[in-house]
Amino acid sequence: QVQLVDSGGGLVQPGGSLRLSCAASGRIFSSHTMGWYRQAPGKQRELVANLTSGGRTNYADSVKARFTISRDNAKNTWLLQMNDLKPEDTAVYYCNLRQWSLSTYDYWGQGTQVTVSS
């Protein structure tokens, strides 16, 4: 069983920065993808960025060149550095771990609120 704890959200002015963190405990398989998703009020949850166990990254077009996903292997923690934040980035952000061996397993963090407002 894996547990994810995400943190780092808050209130920031447009153009500001935040760094989200997702700490994982439990067994992480060698084949996995860690992702950050977000859900704004009245909207569906959407993928923001993900990072595969092979090191490949993928970003939503709306955050390319502003957000960076990375991993601190020593701490089993994934980070989402968010720069030049815009009001439309306001949402609850969730980290997700998908891993597979014979079956596929999905785990979610509890979510952290990001509000971009002046």
C-alpha positions as CSV (number, residue, x, y, z in Angstrom):
1,Q,0.0,0.0,0.0
2,V,1.2,3.5,-0.9
3,Q,0.3,6.7,0.8
4,L,0.8,10.1,-0.8
5,V,0.8,13.4,1.1
6,D,0.8,16.5,-1.0
7,S,1.5,20.0,0.3
8,G,2.7,23.4,-0.6
9,G,-0.4,25.1,-1.9
10,G,-1.4,28.6,-0.9
11,L,-2.5,32.1,-2.0
12,V,-0.2,33.8,-4.4
13,Q,-0.4,36.9,-6.6
14,P,-0.3,36.6,-10.4
15,G,3.2,36.2,-11.6
16,G,4.3,34.5,-8.4
17,S,5.6,31.1,-7.7
18,L,4.8,28.1,-5.6
19,R,6.3,24.7,-5.2
20,L,4.1,21.7,-4.5
21,S,5.5,18.6,-2.9
22,C,4.2,15.0,-2.8
23,A,5.8,12.6,-0.3
24,A,5.3,8.9,-1.0
25,S,5.5,6.1,1.6
26,G,5.3,2.4,0.9
27,R,6.5,0.3,-1.9
28,I,7.2,2.0,-5.2
29,F,7.4,-0.3,-8.1
30,S,10.2,0.2,-10.7
31,S,7.5,0.9,-13.3
32,H,5.5,3.9,-12.4
33,T,4.4,7.4,-13.4
34,M,4.0,10.2,-11.0
35,G,1.6,13.0,-12.0
36,W,0.1,16.2,-10.8
37,Y,-3.5,16.8,-11.6
38,R,-5.8,19.8,-10.8
39,Q,-9.4,20.4,-10.5
40,A,-11.0,23.8,-10.6
41,P,-14.6,24.4,-9.4
42,G,-17.1,23.2,-11.9
43,K,-14.4,21.6,-14.1
44,Q,-13.1,18.1,-14.6
45,R,-9.8,17.0,-13.1
46,E,-7.0,17.5,-15.6
47,L,-3.5,16.4,-16.0
48,V,-0.9,19.1,-15.3
49,A,2.3,17.2,-15.6
50,N,3.7,13.7,-15.2
51,L,7.1,12.1,-14.8
52,T,7.7,8.5,-15.7
53,S,10.1,6.1,-14.0
54,G,12.2,6.4,-17.1
55,G,12.6,10.1,-16.7
56,R,10.2,11.2,-19.4
57,T,8.1,14.3,-18.7
58,N,4.8,15.5,-20.1
59,Y,3.1,18.8,-19.6
60,A,-0.3,20.3,-20.3
61,D,0.0,23.0,-23.0
62,S,-1.3,25.6,-20.6
63,V,1.6,25.1,-18.2
64,K,4.5,24.4,-20.5
65,A,7.6,26.6,-19.8
66,R,6.0,27.7,-16.5
67,F,5.8,24.5,-14.5
68,T,8.5,21.9,-13.8
69,I,8.0,18.4,-12.4
70,S,10.9,16.7,-10.7
71,R,11.8,14.0,-8.2
72,D,14.0,13.9,-5.1
73,N,14.9,10.2,-5.1
74,A,16.5,10.3,-1.7
75,K,13.3,11.5,-0.1
76,N,10.8,9.6,-2.4
77,T,9.3,13.0,-3.1
78,W,8.0,14.6,-6.2
79,L,7.9,18.3,-6.8
80,L,6.0,20.7,-9.0
81,Q,7.6,24.0,-9.3
82,M,5.1,26.5,-10.6
83,N,6.3,29.9,-11.9
84,D,4.5,32.8,-13.4
85,L,1.2,31.7,-11.9
86,K,-2.0,32.9,-13.5
87,P,-5.5,33.2,-12.1
88,E,-6.6,30.3,-14.3
89,D,-4.1,28.1,-12.4
90,T,-6.4,28.3,-9.4
91,A,-7.5,24.8,-8.5
92,V,-7.0,22.0,-6.0
93,Y,-3.9,20.1,-7.1
94,Y,-3.6,16.4,-6.5
95,C,-0.5,14.2,-6.9
96,N,-1.1,10.7,-8.4
97,L,1.1,7.6,-8.5
98,R,0.3,5.0,-11.1
99,Q,2.3,1.9,-10.9
100,W,2.1,-1.5,-12.4
101,S,3.5,-5.0,-12.3
102,L,0.8,-7.7,-13.0
103,S,-1.9,-5.1,-12.2
104,T,-2.2,-1.4,-12.3
105,Y,-2.5,0.6,-9.1
106,D,-3.5,4.2,-8.7
107,Y,-2.9,6.3,-5.6
108,W,-3.9,9.9,-4.9
109,G,-2.9,12.6,-2.5
110,Q,-5.5,14.4,-0.5
111,G,-5.1,17.6,-2.6
112,T,-3.7,21.0,-1.9
113,Q,-5.4,24.3,-2.8
114,V,-3.6,26.8,-5.0
115,T,-5.2,30.2,-5.4
116,V,-3.8,32.9,-7.7
117,S,-5.4,36.2,-7.0
118,S,-4.4,39.8,-6.5
